[in-house]
Amino acid sequence: MSNTWLDIELGQFSFLQPLAELGCDRLKAWLPDAEASAVRRSSGDGTWLLRTSGLTQNVAIIWSDFRVNGGSFGGEISRRMASFLEECEKRSLPLILVMNSLGYRFMEGRSGFNDVFNLIPALDRYSRDQLVVSICHGQCLGLGAILFGLGHYRIGVRHDTTLNLTGPDVFRLFFGGKVDFAAFASVDQQHLKTSLVHERVDDLPAALRSAHALASIAATTAHLPPVTVEEPAESALDFLARQKRRVERACQELLALFADRHLPLFEDFDSRLRVYLVETDGLLFGLVMNPPENSNNMITVRTLRLYQDALRLFRSLRVPLVSFLDTPGVDPRMDNGNLDMIQQLIEANRAIIEYPLPKMGVWIGRGFGGANTLVIPRIYGSFANYVIHERTTLGVMHESIIEHLLAKSKRMLELWQQSRHQERADFQDIIDAGIVTRAIQLEELRAVLLAFLRGEAEVSTPTAAEEPVEVCA
């Protein structure tokens, strides 16, 4: 069956009204030719395949219509979706995927396996070159949950949303009615205990606004909010509230030194890592940063998963990458959610090494042991690495810990003390070794970032053959 683009108005269908948040009242729908004479709600077969037209940044949209077949995926609609992705790929459109689906259309039996399961590689291929922002609301089950999980940035509507590989009815058949399905399948629980949900919002319009803002970034940064520094925290707040305010203010003060505008991402996902899209002098880049003034910046499995997801998102947006490091090291405990630490550290390193766009790192505080690989070392392809002179403490471990470990061996302690004696307070030893490009003052941060973004990054051993590389247009 051949498909074509048909014009529709949002006013025709009340269930599509939330899409007005994208700033348009007309859309083009990818529908069978036979539907051209009279487009009805049933024409979408439970999944509407849409694109905007005439906006500053046009987007593709996959929209589940739960009222029709539970928004499920059968053979025919799956083939239509695959062709839709091909059409949108030709137009280089970012995709907003809105899932409210029961998953596989089990009424069709096993005959649809090939067509339906093909959606996974089809969407995965699409995400390699185009941004995919996914939203879940209502019921996001089975294949719907898997497709949702393929998004670069995943937004969950908090209220009345179920996100799981199977629904409550099937679950009760296998495990009985005493298990609280909502206790682990809700958006809040998925956000807290897994890396599936990146951001939580209260309703679908808020999710669409967030998704559209992110999809529009590739075209313009005018919508990014300016950096503002809040007033000091009130003394009446309890200790934890004051600490949170202090950390937030420290982040804002640091951003204000170099960022004209910024967009926080993955908010409240992990207290040890902040992720921002930043605009400086009209140039856009992605920033991953341990929050300054946060004493508990020890790297956990969740931190490393966030690091990888942030790099995947930035890669889809085709922006340069900057990493600010301030951590006492990697959490060595292997318990509860921290069991996969070694493998996740390997995967994070692989993501850094394979990041295909310009990248650089800055030590803004503590840096110890293997966690220093997260600052994007020169041997990982970094354009440059800097240390903030007045802030940075950098080493294998803190010297007090090393002295304690070597206290029982006079010979080894003397060897360490000899090495420690060679370490210069101005970091010249690691500058000479090519580990660090230069030690800078905090007020120089904007200048070195701009030099990097303009392709003028410093290198330790320049040659006459080297020429500046254009990083940002």
N, C-alpha and C positions, 0 to 999 in steps of 0.2 A: 504494500500500500504506500503510495507516494504522499508526501506531506508538503505543506506550503505555509508561508507567513500570512496570517489573516489579522486585520486590524480589529481591535476590540476596545470598548470604553469601559472604564471601571464602574461607571454608573449602571452598566448592564447587569452586573453580578455583585450582590452585596458581600459575598464571601471574599471577594478580592479587594474590598475597600481599604483594608489596612495598607495596601501597597501605595496608597496616596502619600505615605511617608517618604516615598522616593522622589516626590516632587513632580509627578506626572499624572494625567488623567486618561491617557491613552497608552495602549501597549500593543505589541505584535505577538500573536500566539502561534506556536508551531503546531499545526493541526492537519488532519487528513484532508485531502482535496475535497472529499465528499461532504465535509462540514461547511464548505464555503457559503452555501446558500442560507444556512441557518445555524449559527453557533449557539449551542445550549450548554447548560452546566455539565451534562453528561458527555459532551464532546471531549472534555479533558481526561475522561476515564480515570478520575481520581488523582491525577497529577497534571498540573498546568505548566506548560513549557513556554516561557515568556521572555521578551527582551524589551527594554525601553528604547526610545528613539528620540533624538533631538535634544537630549540633555547634555550638560557639560561633560559628564562621564556616563556613558550608557553602560548598562549592566544586563547580564542574563539572570533569569530567575527560574528556579524549579520550586513549585508551590504545591504542597500536598492539600488535597481537598478530601478531608476525612469523611464527609457525608456521602461520598461516592466510593463504594467498595472499600471503605476504611482507608482510603489513600494507599491501597496496597499495589504491589508490582506484579503484573502478569506479563505474559509474553509480548503482546502487542504494544502495550505502553512502554515496555522496556526497550523494544526496538526503536520506538519513536524517540525515546530519551537519548539513545545512543546517536541517532542521526542529528538530534538537536544539539548535542555537545559538539559534533563535527561542524555544524553550521556556525555555532558561536565561537569555536576555536578560530575559524577563518576571520572573524571580526575582532579577535583578541579581546574578548569581553570578560571582565571579572564576573564571577558567579556568586549569587546569593541563593543558598539552598535552604528552603524552609520545610522541615520535616514534621509531619503529624500523620504517622503511618503505622499500620499494623505489620508492615514488612511484606514478606513473600505472600502472594495471592494463593493460599493453599487450596482454594476451590478448584484451581486449574490442575492440581496434582503435580507430578514430577516432570510432565512434558515441557514445562517452561524453564527448566533448570538453566540451559545454555543462555537463553536470552536474558533472563533475570540476573544470573550471576555475572554476566558480561558487564553489568553496570559498574561493578567494582573496578576492573581494570580500565574501563572507559573513563570513569571519573578520576581515577588515579593519574591517567595520562594527561587529562585536562589540567590537573593541579600542578603538573610539572612546569607549565609555562604560564598559567593564569592563576590569579588569586581566587580562592574559594573560601567564602565565609558561610558557615553553616549555623542554622538556628533550629532548636528543637522546642516544641510546645505540644501540649496535649499528650498524645501517646506516640512515642518514638521507639518502636520495637523491631527486633529482628534485623532485617536488611536495612530498614530505616535508620536504626542506630549505627550500623556499619557505615552507611553513606554519610551520616552526620559526622562520624569520627574521621572521615577523610578530609574535612575542611582544614584549612590552615589556621583559621581562628573560629572557635566554636562557642556559641552563645546559647545559654539555656534560660528559658522563661521559668521562673522559680515556682509559681503557683500552679498546682494541678497538672504537672508534667511528669510523665513516667518514662524513664530512659533505661532500657534493658534489652537483652537478647530475646526474652520472651515475656509475655504478659502475665498478669496475676492469676488468671484462670488456669492456664497451663501449669504455672508454678505450683498452685495449690494441689493439682492432680498428682504431682510428683513428690512434693515435700509437705503436704498437709496445710491446714488452715492456720496453724499456730505461728508460722513464720510471718513476720511483718514485712510484706513486699515493699511498701513505701519507704521502709527504713533504709533500704539500700538502693532503691530504684529512683528516688527523687533527685531532682537537679542539685539540691543542696548537698545530699550525700555523695553524689557522683563528683561534685566539685571538691569536696573536702577529702575524699578517700581515693580518688583516681585522678588521672590527668585528662579525662575525657572532656570536661566542661571548663573552658578558659575564663568565661565571664558569665555572671548571673545578672539578670534584669527582672523587673517586676511584671512586665507585660510584653505582648507581641509588638506594639508600636515602638516601644523603647528598643527592642531587639533590632527592628528594621532600621531605626535611625542609626544605631551603632554600626550595623553592617554596612549601610550605605555610606556613612562617613569614611569607613575604612576603604571601601571600594573606590571612593572618589579621590583618594590620596595620590594615586598614580598620575592623575591629571593636574591637580593643583594642591597647594598647601595652604591656601587662603583661609580654609575653614578651621585650621588647627588653633586651639585656644592659646593665648599668650601665657607666659610663665608669670605667676604671681607668688609672692612670699607672704604667708599668713602671719598674723600677729602672734606674739608669744602665747603659749598655753596659759590658761587661767590656773592660779595656784590652788583653787578649790578642787581641781580634778584629782582622781586617785592616781597612784603611782603608774599603773599600766597605761592609763589614758595620757598622762603627762609624757611618758616615754614614747608613746606612739606619736603624739604631737611633735615632740622634739625631733624624732627621726624624720617625720614628714617635712618639717621646716628645714632640716639639714639638706634633704633632697632638693627642695625648692631653691634654697640658697645656692647650692652647687649648680643646678640647672640655669639659674639666672645669670651665671657668669658667662655662659656661652650660647644658650638657647634663646632665640627670639620667640618661638612658638613650640608647643609640644603636645603630644597626645598620649596619655598613659594607657597602657594595654595590660591585659592579664591581671587586672587589679584584684588584690586580696588572694591571689593564687598561692603566693609564697612570700613570707615576710623577709626572706634573705636575698631576694633578687627583684629588682624593678626593671620594667621594660617600657621603653618610650620610643615613639617616632618623634624626631626632633628636626626643626627647621632652624638653620643658622645662615643668615645673610642670603636667604632664598634657596639654600641647598638642603636637601633632605637626607637624613641618615637614620639608621636604627641603633639604639643604645640599650645595652644590657648593663646593669649597674648594681653592685651591692650597696644598699643604702648606708651612707655615712651616719655615724652616731648610733648605729644599731650594734649592740655588743654581741648579739647572737647571730652572726653572719656565717656560722659554720655550714659548709655545703652538704646538703642532704640529697637523697635520690630525687625527691620532688623538685629541688632546685635544679638539678641536672636535666630533668625532663622538661622543665620550663625553659631552660637555656636552649635545648634542642628545638622546642616548638617555636620559640622566638626567632631563631635563625631560619627555620623553615618559612615562617611568615615573612621575614625580611627578604628572603631569597625570592619569594613570589612577587614582592613589591619592587624588586630590583634596586635595592638601596644599599649603599655602603654600610659596613658594620663597625661599631665602636664598642669596646668592652672596658668598663671601669671595675677594678678589682679592689676589694677591701674585705679580706676574710682570714680568720685564724687557721683555716685549712679544711680538709674534707672530714666529715663526720665518720670515724672509724667503726662505729657501732653497727652491727648487722642484725637489727631486730625490727619487728613489726613492719612498717612501710619502708625500712631502710635496707632490706635484704639484698637488693640488686645493685649495690653501690658500685662495685668494680666494673660491671658490665655497662652501667649507665655512664660512668666516667669515660670509659672507652668510646661509647657512642657520642658523647659530647665532644670529645677530642676529634673524632672523625668528622663531625658536623663542622667544626671550626676549620680543620684542614681542607675540607672539600668546599668551603664557602667560596663561590666563584666570583664574587665581587670584591672591590677593595676593602681592606679591613685593617684595624689598628687597635692597640690597647694601651691603657694608662693605669698604673698603680696609684690609687687615691688613698691608700691606707695600708692595712696589713696584707702580706702575701707570703704564705708559707707552704712548702712542700709541693705535692702534685697539683694542688689547687691553682698554682701559678700558670698552669697550661690554659686556664680560662681567660687569661689576659691577652691571648693570641700572640704567642712568642714569635720572634722573627723567623725561627726555623719552621713555623707553621704558615709562612707566607704573609706575615704582617708587614705593612708599609713602614711602620715605625712603632716603637714602644717608649713610653715616657714614664718617669716617676715624678710625683709631686714632692719636691724636696722637703718641704716642711711637714709632710704628712706620712710619708711612706716608711714602713718597717718591713724589710724584705730578707728572706732567708729560707734555709731548708726547714728549720724549726726555730722557735723562739730560743734565744741563747740560754735562758735559764733552764729550759727543758733539756737542751743538749748537755749542759754542765752537769745536770742531775744524772743523766743517762751514762755519762762517762766518768763519773766520780770515782768508781772503783778501779779504773785503769789509768794509772799515771801517764803511761806512754801515749795512749789515745787522747787523753785530755790535753796533753802538751801539743799533740798534732793539731787538735781542734783550735787551741789557743793561738798557734802559729797561723792557721788559716784565718781565724777571726781577726788577727792583727793586720792581715792584708786587706781586709774589707774597709773601704774608705767611707767616711760619713757623707761625702759628696757623691757616692756611687760611681766614682771614676773607675773602680776595678771592673764593674760589670759593663760599663760603657766601653772600656778598652777591649773587653771580651766579646763585644758585639751583641750582648744580651739586651742592653738598653740603648736607645738612640741618644737620649739626653735627659738630664734632670732639669725640671722646670719649676718655676714658681706658679702658684695657683692662678695668678692673674694672667699668665701666659697661655692658659688652657684654650681660650677661644682662638687665639692666633694659630696654635699648632693644629687644632681641629680644622680650621679654615684652610690651612696649607694642605692638609691631607685631602679635604674634599675638592680642592682645586687641582689636585695632582701634583702638588709641590712638596710632598712629604720628604722629610730629611731621611737620608740613608747614612749608614756608618762608613761605608767605603764606596763613595761615588766614583764612577768612571766617566770618561769623556763620551762614551757611546750612549750613556743613559740620557733620556729625554723625559720631560714631565708627561705623565699620563692623565688624560682628561677623565676625571672621576664623575663629576656631575655636570649636566648641561645647564 
